Structures are given as structure tokens and as C-alpha cells.
């Protein structure tokens, strides 16, 4: 027995050293007669092996092998014929003139051998030109309803592949596919249902009818087909505009929870858990099933169950608590994937009182899993900490211990750093402890990129802590011990402390002077600049310019300068025209969803995304490209796109509002989701609901053509007075001509004039916030003090409808449409007081600052003191009226 085991261990791959040229030489044997199946089959096997290993054949080589292989159709050996079909199918895409073997292949369509018949259908669908498919569709339709399971499945799967370029022809086979769906053969049912869905997937109503019919008939015998039907039912429920699950479909999903197949039971439970509007009571049967699967001896069942429970824990943690005992048992499971999901699920459903016990379990668990699992665990810890911010000390200490551990690669360490940075950003009380732990980490950090990011964060947050001097030693050590990029970052961080902390100014200046003889040019130049600023007593503007490191990204600044150069003006360039990035919500959203934040979205990274950075330049270029709109110039403010239709409608429309001195421009972006129609002359028609609102439609630029899947843009120009900033609500209707599209060419049919149609969308609102341009103020206190008390308006409000300070902050930011300053949007979950700082430029030329002080009183009412500073009284009163 041991001898056989040794032979198995020493067995080698017989195709390991294949050479393409040698195999092609051997393929010449196919031309010889008589055909020797015993010699041809190994050669065909070698060709298949080379192709599956990624070996490419030139067109000439592929064509030669293709036609040499086709000569083996004369063989009588079924095994050889099967190999011939496999090779022919693989070579069909790269060889030339493959259609010439159609006649040979079609002979096997009438064969008595199911194997030959099935393979001939597969190959025929591969080699037939789309224009000639109509000539052979009769044979495929016959094969779909063939009594032999093998043949019918081959035809159905081939039809699925043909759907890509031959939708209209395949749609004619619906009756045959419906007949196949009634077959007693389980795999035929599965493939028939898959093809039927592909045929009807563009018609949401037809898919709904199909699912409702099949769920009532209960004719499916195949577990695979039942699972597919469950998934289709889940899609129908999710796409329902009402957001309420269809009762009959939900009852079917519950019925499947009692199916005899474990595969179907799990699929039904997962589908119920994925319903967007599911309630805890409706979720109970699915959780019970998953609870039972946790105790299965099969690892696949345990993994599937705990993975689903992990997702449910994000939205319904209380419902998952009944599985806590089994989950704690699975933490010690031998399958590390199951154990990792179990511990992360426990972290998501754990109560505040259980945090300490969970952290103890985590300490024992982390040493036994690879980095990719550790990353998942760190993400779960981040989510738990954001849910229970009072426990941040314990969790930051745990993360810091993991960070200082010598084991672990860059991605793992980066995830921990990202998490600590996010906690510092979202939990103000965590700033001191978080920065202290990061300082310890950079003392022995092997990754310069992480050191630079941490130094940047220290420069942004450290000067505002209670004892900023404690960080100086750690920063200066980087100047002495690290590589040039880290030294340069450390110099900039030191300078921030000197510029922002007056008591540290002299000490920082002395340290920077010691660095002026560094071997690196960048380090020396930074030292010289910062020493000059510190010793000369630079103005607040110069200091702000030096400290500004991202809110006005270089790409935005470059785009604004290029636009300024393209249109020469006597007025100097104004930084207020540069579009600022919005405060990045990605990290907070990722934390809520239990996903790892990207580096670009972390609190210490530059805010915003490249897409948002270039939006102003993109809109200006789009407007300039339309001759009728070019005289308007560039807008001083552009809103975010506002959706005017539901996502599942046939025409998807959103609007972007652009503000100019004497006009408001509405940009309607229209997407046609119907592949059988093309839209011509798409014209928006606006009607004001309240009569004259100070806005008057004076021009429309229609979208000439909107084809399937290709968005088009139409424009409406509204005139206003230069000194007026009206608010308005108006209805909007799209008018257009609908033309039929030729399914083969994708172009409108010749001679079709089309039919007039119209499509009503949601109302459009124009508010004072649409005239606001977000601007970054690096030093809010200095900018605030520039305004005198004569330029200030103050008013008190009671926000009775808002139950928390955090909710009030979020609502006010959306209402005013201004830029958040100094991260004042970060609010403690249990905060009873808070100060929100905002800045903007109104109408492209009037800067204004807003300070909002909030306090939650004993009646749970948010009291607000709103202070506006601006040189123009009208603007101050306008801002106050927005809240009033």
C-alpha cells in the first residue's frame, strides 16, 4: 500500500513540457488515412491542454489545425468524434472560414447518438454566422424539445450564448423553451428557466408574471431551478417601486424554507434576509433556518449560514442574537474562514457590556489567522467602536497592539492605521489616545507611506489637542532617523505646530534650524521656508496658504487657471472660483456598512474624489461646447445631480442646476433604457406652479438623439434679474419623438418619422442654496475676525422637529449648501452642545461665514444660535430666512 502511495506522490503532469511547435507537427497525422483513433486522441488532448493554458495560436496555425481536425469527422470512434467537437469549438473563434464545416456538422443533427447530436448543436451555434442563424434555427428548436436530456440541455445552453448577438431570433423560441420547462428532467428545467429569464429580462413586467406563475404552479423538480426561481423572486421583490414585498412571493420564499433540499432552504433564507424592507418579525423564520445550519457538520453549510448572518447583523443585530451561543462556538472552528466570519458577526451584534469579553476573544484569535482575515476583523472592530464610542480606549489599545506586532504586511497595517484615523475623525474624544498610539507606531514603522500619512494627521489634529508639546519628540525623531520623504513630511508637521501653537514657536524654530543642513534638497527648502515664516511673523493669509494642503486640490486649481487663461479678463484670478471638494463621506459610509475605507477616503487623506474635483471644469466645458449656451460663460455654482425619476423606469432623468449672474441653466441628463426605441428631439418643457417666481424660460436646447444606453443632455435657460435670487418649484415634462430601432444595425429604421410622446418627471426646486458656492477657509477664526460687528446678524431658533444635535447638524448642512470648516460636522453621538462652522461665496462674489451654536435642552428640543457674518445685509437676511 505504501508503495502505491509513493507512486502517487511522485506522479508528474505528462503535459508539463509540451511545446506548441511539436504538437502542431504531430497534428499532421490527422491528414493520414486510415484514421487511427488511438494516436489522434492524445494529440487532440495536447491541443486542448495548450489552449486552456493560455497558449495562443496565430490565425494561420488555428485555421490549419481546425481544418485538419475537421477531417476526423470521418472516424467512427465516438470517443474521437467527441474530442473533435471539443477542439473545433475551441478553435472556432480564432480560425478563418470555419463556416465551411457547417454541412459536415449538420449531418450529426440527425444522428441517433445523443452525444453526437448534442455536440453538433454546440459547435453549430459557435461557427454559424449571425446572418445565417435563421437557416438552422429549425434544428435548434427541435433540439430544445428533444426527449433526450443531454441534447435538450445542450440546445438550451447554446441558445443562451446566442442571446448576445441574436436576441430577436432566440426570442422566437419562447414556446419551445416553455415546453422544455415542463420536462421531467431536472437539468433541462434549470437551463430552460435560465434561458426564459434571459429572453424576458429587459421587460420587468414579463419577468414578474413569469415568477408569479411559476411560484403558484410549483412544477419545478430541480433544486437548481428552484434556487434560480428564488433568486428571480428576490429580484422582483427588490425592484418593486412600492418597497413592500409581494405577499404571494414572500409566502413562496417561506414555503421554500421547508424544502427537502438544503440548497433550496439556504437560498430561500438568504433571499428573505436580502429583502430591503424586511421587518424583524418577517425575518424570524429565515434566522431560525440559518441557526440550524450553524450546527451542520458540513463546513460549506456553516460558512454559508454565518456569512448571511454576518450581513444581517448590519441591519438587524437584535434578530441575530439568538445565534450568539453557536457563533461563539464557531470562533474555535478549524475552518478559519468560518471562524473569522463568526467573530466579526459577534462584534456586530455585541452589546456595550460585552465589548470587553469580545476583545479578550479577539486577542486569542488574531494570532492564528492570515492577514486577509485580520483585515476583516479590523473592519468589524471599527464598526463596533463607532457604535459604542465610549469604549474607544479599549479598542484603540487593541488596534495599537496589533499595529506594533512585528507580523503583518502592508495592507494589514494600512487597514489598522485607516481605522484609527477614522476613529480620531469621528470620535473627538479619541484624538489624544489615537495620536499617542500612532506616535508609538512610527517609532518602528517599516512603511514610509504610512509614516508620512500619520505625520500629516498629527500636523492636522495635534496642534488642537490639550498638550501638543508631547508630540514634538516623536516628530523630530523622524527628521533624524528616517528616509528623505519622511523627513520632509516631519519638517512640515513640525512647522504646523510652530505656526498654530504660539508657546511652541521658539522651540520649533530651533529644531527646524538644525535641519537646514540636511542632505536632501526638499528637506532643506522646506526648513528654510518655514523658519522664515516663523521668524518674520507671517500674516494669517501667508500662514493659511502654507497650511492648506488639500481642500483646493491641484487638479481643481489647474482646471480653474486653464479656464481663466482661455478667457482673458481684466479682473485678477479669484481662488473662490476653484471648486472645493465636498467633505468625503466615504469613510463614514464604509464604517457603517462594515467595509474597509480606502486610503483616499480616510480622515487624514485629502478630501473628496477626483470625479468631484473636476466637476466644475467638466460642466464649464460642456456648456462652452453648446453654441447657444457658450455666451453664458462658466457658472459660479453648480448643484449635485438631482434624480427626477425612479431607477427602474424606462427613461431615467436627473437635473443639474447651474447658476449665473442673470440666468439659471437646467441641465437635464436623460438615459434611454429601452433597446427597441430611439428618442429624437428630446425637449424639456417647464411650467411654474406659482406664477411669476422671478424666473422666466427664455431658451431650450433639445437633445437631438438619445439611443439605447447612451445618455443625452437637454438644456433650459431661465432668465433672472442680476440682483434677484428667486426660489421656485416647477413641473417638467419631456417631449420627444419615438422611433423604432432596427435590431440588427441598432439604427432607427429608414423612413420612420416616429410618434410624438411625452414623459412627465418629478418637480424641480430652485432654492437659495443653489446660489451658494462652497469655499474653503483654512483659518476660520482669522476670517471671522476680519468682519466687524456691523457686518453680523444673529438670531435664535428652536428646532423642535429634530431630536438630536447630530441630526440638526446634518440637516443644516444640507439646507444651507455651504462648506463645512475645521471638521465641525463631526459630532459626538451623545453630544448636547456643538458648534458648526460654514463658509461660502454667494452669487460668485459675496463671501460669507456662518457659525451655528446648538444645544439640546431637557425637553429634547435643539436650541440654535445662528450667526452670519457678511458685508451684504441682504445675504445675511437671506441665510436667516432659510432656517426661519
N, C-alpha and C positions, 0 to 999 in steps of 0.2 A: 504493500500500500504506500509506504514511504517513497518507494521508487517512482510510482506514478506521480506522486505529489511533486517530486523533484523535477520530473519531466515537464509538468505543468508550469512550474516556476521558471524554467529555462526556455519555455516556448517563445519564439520570436515572431514578429509580423512578417509573413512571406512577401509582402509588397513594400517593405520598408525601403528598398534600394532601387525602386523602379525608375527607369529613365524613359522620358517621353519618346525620344527618337527610336529607341529599341522597340518599344511597344508598337509604334506606328509601322516599323518594319515587319513585325510579326503579323500585323493586321492584313498584310498582303496575302496571307493564307486564305482569306475569305474569297479570293478570286478563283481558287483552285476547285476542280471537280474530280471526284465526288466530294461532297461536303463532309468533313469529319467533325462531328459534334463534340467529341471528347477533347479535341485540340482547340476548337473555336471558343468554347465556353470560357476556359481560363483567360484567353486573350480579351474577350468582351468584359470579363470581370476586372482585368487590369485597366482597361479603358475607363470603366465606371469609377474605379478607385482613384485614378488620376484626376478625373473631372470633379469628384467630390472633395478632393484635397485642395481644390482651387487652381489646379494646373489649367492654363488656358491654351486653346488650340487656335492657330490662325484660321482665317476663313477658308483658305485653300486646304489646310490639313483637315479641318472639320468636314468640309464637303467631300474630300476623298474618303475619309473613314465612313461618312454617312452612306455614300452610295455603295461602298464595299460591303458594309453591314447589310444593306438592303438586299444584296444577292443571296443572303442566308434565309430569305423568306421561302426559298425552295426546299429547305430542310423539313423533314417530317418529325424531328425530335421536338416535343412540346417544351422541354426544358430549354433547348437552344432558342426556340421561337420566342419564349418569354424574355430571355436575355436580349434578343434582337430588339424587341419592343422597348425595353428599358433604355438601351443605348440610343435608339432612334429618337426617343422622346427627349433625352438629354441634349442631343446634338441639333435638334430641330431649330433652336434659336440662333445658333452661330453658323450653320451651314447654308449654302445657297441652293436655290431650285429644289427645295425639299418637297414642294407640291407635286413633283413628278412621281412620287411614290404613292399618291392618293389611290390610284387604281388598284395597286397591289394590296394596300391596306384594306380597301373596301371589300375585297373578296372574303376577308375573315369576318365581316359583319354578318354574313350568312352561315358562318361555321357552326357546327354542332358543339364545339368545345367552348364552354363558358369562359375559360381562360383566354383563348384567342379572341373571342368576341369582345370581352371587356377591355383587353389591351388595345384592340383595334380602335375602339371608341376613344380611348385616351389619346392615342397617337394622332388620330384623325382630327381631333379638336385642336391639337397642337400645331399641325402642319398646314391646316386649311386656312387660306386667306379669308379675312372677314367678308370680303365681297362675294366669296363663293360659298359661304356658310349656308345660304338658303338652299343650295343644291343637295346638301347632305342632312338637313335638319330632320327629314322624314326618318332617317335611320336612327338619329339620336332620340327622337320622340318614341320610337318603338323600343329602344333600349331602356328608356326610363321606366316603361311599364312592363319590362321583361319579367318573366316569372323567376328567373334566376337572380338571387340576391346580389351575387358578385357583379353581374352585368348591370343591374339597375343602379347599384351604388356608384359604379364607375361612370355611368352616364350622368348621374346627378352631380357628382363632384366635378366632372368635366364642364357641365353647364355652369357651375359656379365660377370656374375660371374664365368662361366665355363672357360673363356678365360685364367685364371691364370694357370691352370694345363693341359688344354686340347686344346691348341691353334690349333693344326693340325686338330682336329675333327671339331671344330667350323668353321675353315676356309672353310670347305666343304659346309657350309650352305649359301655361298655368294649369290647364285641365289635366295634362299628363302628370304633372307634379302632384296635384291634388289626389289623383288616383294612386300614386306611389305612397302618399301619406297614409292611405288606408291599408297598406301592406302589413302582413303579419310579421315580416322580417324587421327586427329591431333597428339594424343599421340603416336600412332603406328609409324607415320613418325619420330617423335622425337627419340624414342627408336631405330628404325631401323638405323637412321643416326649415332647415338652413337655407335651401335654395328659395323656398317660398318667401322667406323673410327678405332675402336679398332682392327679390323681384319687387317687393312692395315697400321697401324701407324708406323710399322718398315720399310715400303717401302715409302720413301719420294716422289718418282715419282708417285706411285699409289695414294697417298693422293692428290698430286697436280692435277692429272687427275680427281679424284673424285670431288674435289672442283670446278674445271673449268667446268665440265659437269653440276653440279647442279646449278651453278650460271647462266649458259646460259639457262637452261630449265625453271627455275622459277616455279617448280611444288610443292614447299613446301607451305602448307597452315597453318602450325602450327607456331605460333610465337616462341615457344621454339626451334623448329627445325631450324628456320631461324636464331635465335640467335646463335645456335651451329654452323651453317654453316658460319656465320660471324666470329666466333672465329677461325674456321679452316682456313678460308681465311686469317685472320690476321697472323696465324702461318706460312702459306705458304709464305706470303709476307716477314715476318721477317726472314725466313730461306733461302731466295733467296740469293745465293752467290754474285750476282751482286750488291746487295744492292739497286736496283731500283725496285719499286713496279710494278708488272704485271698490264698492263693497263686495261685489262678486269676485274680483281679482284678489282682494285681500283674503276672502274666505277660501279661495283656491290655494293660496300660499299656506294658510293654516292647515288645510287638508293635507298638503304635501308633507307637513311635519310628522304625519303618521304613516308615511310611505314605508314599504318594506326595504327599500334601498337606502343605505346610509348616505350615499352620494346625494340623493334627492333630498333627504332630510336636512343635510347641511346646507345645500343650495337654497332651500326654502327659508331656513333660519337666517342665512346671510342676506337674502333678498328683503326679508322683513326688517332686519336691522338697518338696511340701507335706505329705507323709505324716509324722505326728508322730514315729513311732518308727523312721524310716528310718536305716539304717546307711550308713557311708561306702562300703562295697562295693556296696550296692544303689543308691547314688546315682550311681555312676560312669557308667552309660550315659546318664543324663539330662544330666550335666555335659558329656559328650562332644558331645551334640547341641547344647546351648547354646553350647559352644565354637565349633562350626561356624557357628552363626547370627551370632556376633560378627563374622565376616568377610563377612556378606552385604552386597551393595550397597544394599539397601533399609533406610532409616532405621527403619521400623517393626519389622523383624526385629531389628536391633541393639538398639533400645530395649527390646523385649520380653525379649530374652536377658539384657541387662545388668541389667534390673530384677529378674528372677528370681534371677540370681546374687548381686545385692545382698542379697536376703532370705536366700539360702542361706548367705552369708558369716557371718551372725549365729550359726548353729548348727554349720556345718561349714566353717570357714575353710580348713582344710588341703585339702579337696576342690576348692576354687575356685582354689588357687594355680597349677594347670596352665593357667589362662586369664590369668595375670598379664601376659604379653607383649602379648596382644591388648587387654587393658584399658588398658595404658599407651599403646597406640596410639590408643585411643578418647578419651583425655583431650584430644587435639587435634582431635576430630571437630567439624565445623561445626555439628552439631546440639547446642545447649547442654544439652538435657535428657539426651542420651546421655552427653555429656562429664561432667556432674555426677554421674550415677549411676556412671560408670566410676571417677572419683576417690574417691567415697565407698566404693565396693567395695574399691578398693586400700587405703584406710585401715583397713578392717575385716579384711583378710587379711594386712596387712603385719606383718612381724616387728619385734622391738625394734630390730634393727640397721638396718632400712630406714626408720625414722621420720624421720631427718634428710633423706634423699633425697625422701621424700614431702612433707615440709614445704616443700622448695625448689620442687617442682612446684606445690604449692598457692599459693605466693606469686605465681607467674606466672599461675595460673589464675583467681584470685579477682577480678582487675580486669576480666575480660571477661564476667562473668555478672551477671544481675539479682539483687535482694535475695532473692527467693523461693528461688533456687538456693543462694545463700550460706548461708541458714538451714540447708539440708540438709547442706551441707558442715560447718558448725559442729557440728551434731549428731554427725556421724561423727568429728570431731576429739575431741569429748567422750568418745565411746565408746572411742576409741583410747587416750586419756590414762588412763582408768580401767583399761584392760587393762595398760598399761605405765606405772605411776605414777612410775617413776624418770625418765621423760622429761618430767615435768610442766613443768620450767623452759622447755624449748624450745617446748612447745605453748602455755603461758600467754603467753609472749612473742609468739608468732604471733597469738594472740587479742587481745592488748593492742594490737598494731599495727593490726589490723583495727578495733578499737574506737575508736582515735584517728583513724582515717581520716575525713575530712570527708564522704565519701559514705556513703550508707546511711540508711534510715529507722528509725523507732522499733522495729518488730518485729525487724529485723536486730540492732540494738544490744541490745535486750532479750534476745534469744537468747544473745548473747555474754556478757552480764552474768550471765544464769542459769547458763551453763556454768561460768564462773569461780567463781561462788558454790558450785556443786555440787562442783567440784574442791577448793575450800577445805574443804568439809564432809566429803568422802570421803577426801581425802589430807592428813593433818595436816601433812606437810612443805611443802605448797603454800600454807599460810596466809600466810606472810610475803610471798612473791613475788606471790601473788594480790591481797592487800590493797594492796601497793605499786602495782600496775598499775591497780587501781580508783581509788586516790587520784589518780593522774595523770589518769585519765579525767574525774573530776568537776571538775577544774580548768577544763575546757572542754566541759561537758556541756549539750546543748540540751534535755534532757528532765528536768524536775523530779522526775517519778515515779522515774526511775532513780537520781537523786541521793539521794533520800530512802531508797530501798532499800539503796543502798551505804552510806550513813551508818549505817543501822540495823545492817548487818552489821559495820561497823567497831566499833560500840559493843559488839556481842556477842562478837567474836573478838579485836579489837585489844588490849584490856587484858591478855589472857593471852599475848601474844607476848613475845619476848625483849626487845624495845626499843619499848615502847608510846609513848614520847615522840615518836618520829619522825612519828606520825600527827597530832599536835596541830595543826601548822601547816595541814595540808590541811583539817582540820575547821573551824578558826577562820576560814579564808578564806571558807567557805560562809556564815558568820554575817555577814560584811562585804559579800559580793558578790551573794548570791542573793535570790530572792523569799521571801516570808514563810513558806510551808510548809517550804521547805528550811532556812531559818534556824532554825525551831523544831526540826526534826529534828537539826540540827547542835548546838543547845544541849543537847538530851537526850543526844546522843552524847558531848559534852564532859563532861557530868555523870557519865556512866558511867565514864569514865577517872578522874575525880577520886574517885569512890566506891570503885572497885575497885583503884586503884593509889595507895597511900599516898604515894610520893615525888612524885606529880604533883598532890596535893591542893591545895597552896597556889597553884600556877601556874594550875590550872583555875579556882579560886575567883576569882582576879584577872581572868581572861578573862571569866568569867560576869558579874562586876560591871560590866564595860564594856558588856555587852549589856542592862543593866537599863533603859536609856533608849531601847530600840528603839521604832519607830513602831507595831509590831503588838502587840496585847494578848496573844495567845497566847505570843509570844516573851518578853515581859516577865514574864508569870505563871510560865512555866517557869523563867526565870532566878531569880526571887525564891524559888521553892520549893527549887531545887537549892542556891542559896547558903545558905539557912537550914539545909539538911541538912548541907552541908559544914562550916559554921562551928560548928554546935551539937553536932557529934559524934553523929549519929543512931544509934539502936540498930540491930543487924543486922536486926531484923524490919522496921523502917521502910525501911531500905535495900533489903531484899529486895522489899518491896511496891512501891517505886518502880521497881526494875529489872525486875520481872515484866511482860513485855509480850506475852503471848500464850498461854502454856501453859494458862491458865484463860481461855478465850475469853469475851467479853462475853455471847454468846448462852447459853453454858452457865451462867454466873453468874446471868443474868437468869432462866433457867428454874428454877434451884435456889431463888432468892429468891421467885419466884412460888409455887412449891410450898410453901415454908416459911410464906408468908403465908396460903395456903389452908388449912393445917392448923396452927393456932396451937399453940405449945409453950412450956413454961416454960424449956426449955434454950436457950441462945443459938445463933444460927446458926453452923454449922461449915463452914469452907471445904473441909474434907475431903469433904463431900457433893457437891461440884461435880465432875462427870465430866471428867477431863482428856482432852485429845486424845492419841491414840497418836502415836508418832514417825512422821512421814509417810514411807512407803516409796516414794511415787510417783516422786520424783526419781530414786532409785536404780534402780527398775524401769524407768523410762523410759530411763535411761542404758544399762542392759543390753540393752534392746530397740532401741536406736538411735533413740529418739523424743525430741522436744524436751519438757523438763519445763515444766509450766505455772508461772506465777508463784507460785500459791498453794502449790505443792509444792516450791519452791526452798528451800535451806537457810536463807536469811535471812528467809523469809516465816513467818508464823505457822503452826505445825504443825497438821496434821490437816485434816479436811474438815468442811463444815457438817453433813453427814449424821451423821458420828461425833459432832460436838459436841452434837447434840440427842438422841442415842440414849437417855441416861438419862432425860430428861424424857419422851421418847416411850414408853419401857417403863413408866414410872410411870403415865402417863395410860392406857395400855392396861389395866394391872392394875386401876386405880381404876374403869374403865368396866365391869368384870365384878362384879356384886353379890356373888357368892360369894367373890371374892378381895379386894375392897376392904378388909376388916378387916386384911389383912396389912400395908397401908401401902406405902411405897416401898422397894425393895430397896437394900441398901447396896452391892451389887456385881452386875453382870450380865456374862455371858460374851459373846464373839462368837458368831454363829450357827455351829453345827457340822452339816455335811451328813451325813445318815443314809442317803441313797440316792444312786445314780448319777444323773447328769444326764439320761440318755436313758430312764429308767424312766417308767412310766405315772403313778405318783404320786411327786412329789418332796417330800421331808420334811427339814426341819432343826430343830434344837432350840437354844433359848437357856436357859441356866441362871441363875436369879435367886436370890440368897442373902438370907435374912432371919435375924433373931435366933433364931427357933425353927422355921424351915422352909426348905426348898429348893423353889422353884417351877420346874417344867419347862414351857416354852412350846414346843409343837410347831406349827410352821408347815407346813401341807400345801397343795400345789398339785396340782389335778387336770388332767392333760394330755389326757384323753380327752373329745372333744366329744360323744360319744353317750351319756355317762353322767353322772349327778349323784350325789354321795355325801351320805348322811343320817346324822346322829348318829355322827360320827366320834369314837371313844373310844380313847385310848391306854391300853394295859394293860402295866404294868411288872412284871417278875419279877426279884428279886435272885438272882444266881448263887451267892453265898457265904453264904446265910442272913441272919442279922441283922447288918447293917452300921451300925447306929445311925440308919438312915433307915427310915421307915415310911410307906407310901402311906395318906393319910387322906382324900383327896378328888380327884375328877375332874370337870372341866368340859368336856363334849363340844362339838365344833363342830357346830351344828345342820344346816347345809347347806354343801356345797362344790361350786359349779358349775364348769363348764369354764373354765379360765384364771383363776378368781378364788380367790386363796389364802384359806384358813380357818385358824383357830387353836383348838387344844385345849390344855387345861392339866391338869397333875398336881401335886398338893401332897404333898410328903414332909415328915413331921414329924421334928424332931431336938431333942435337948437344947440348951438355950441355951449350955451350956459345952462342948459337943462339936462337933467339926468333922470328921465322918467322911468317908472316901473309900469309893467304891463303884463297882461295874460291874454293870449290869443290862441284861437283854434287854428289848426293847419291841416290841409288836405293836399295830397299829391295827385296830380292829374297827368295821365300819360296814355300812350297807345301800346297795346299788347300785340306782339307779332309772334306767330308760330315759328319754331326753330326746326330746321332740317336735322334729324337725329344723327345723320352720317357726317355732315360737314360742320354742324354746330352753328351754322349761319342762318339768318332769317330766310324763309322761303321766298323765292323770287315772285314778284307780283303781289305779295301780301301787303295790303295797305294797313292792316291791323285794325283793332277795335278800340274805341275810346273807353277808358276806365278811370276810376279814381279810388284813392285809398286814404281813409282818414286815420290820422295818428293822434297821439296824446297832445294836450295843450302845452304850449311853450311859455315859460315865465321869464321875464326880464326884471331883475332886482338890482338895487344899488350895489350889491356885492359884485355884479358883473362889470362895474366900472373901476373896481379896485385892482391894482397890480401889486402882487406880493413883492416886497423888497427886504433884503437882509440888512439888519443893523447890528454891527459887531459889538458895539458897546452901548447897550440900551440906556444905561444911566446917564452917560455923557450926552447922548442925543436928546434925552428927555429934558435935561437941564438947559439945553440951548433955547427951549421955548420959555417965554415969560408967563407969568400967571394971567396976563391979559389974553393969552392965546390958549386958554384952558377952559373946558366946560366939564362940569361934574354933575352927576345925577345918581340917585339911589333907586334901586328896584328890588322887588320881591319876586323871585322865580318860583311860584307855588307849584307849578306842574313838574318840576324836576326834583327828584328825590335824593340826589347826591351831588357832591361837588364835582366828581369826575364826569358825571353826565352833563352838568352845566358847562364845564369847560369844553367838552366835545361839541355841544350844541352851539355855543357861542363862536367857536372857530368856524364851523360850517356856515353860520348865519352871516358873519361879518366878512368872510372871504379874505382874511388878512394873513400875513406871515407870522408864525409863532417865533418868538425870540427867546434866546437863552434856555431852550428846552423847557419852557414853562408849561408845556402841555402835559408833562409827566406829573401825575397826581398820585399820592398815596391812596390805596383803596379805602382806608378808614379816615381820610383827611376831613377835618371840619372847617379848615381855613385854607385858602390858596390865593396866589396872585398870578394872573395870566397877563403876559406882555405880548402885544401885537404891533406890527408895523406894516405900512403900505404906502403907495402913492396913488392918490385919487385922480382920475381923469388924465393920467400920464404926466401931471405936473405939480400936484399939491401933496407934499409929504405929510403924513400924519402918524401919530403914535397913540396907542390905546393901552391903558392899564386898568385891569379889572380885578378888584378885590372881592373874594367870595367868602361867605361864612354860612355854615349850616347851623340854624338855631335849634332850640329844643323841640319845636313843632315840626321838624324835618323840612323846613322851608329854607331855600337858599337865598340869603340876602346878598345883594350885589351893589358895590360902589363902582360905577363906570366913569373913568376919567379919560377925556380925549384932549390931546394937545395938537393943535394945527393952527396955522396963521389965518385960515379962511373960516369965518364963523359958520357960513352955510354948511361946510363939510362937517364941522363939529356937530351941528344940529341934526344933520342927516344921519350920522352914526348913532346919536342918541335915539332918534326916532325909529331906527331899525330894531332896537331892543324894546323900546316902549310899545 
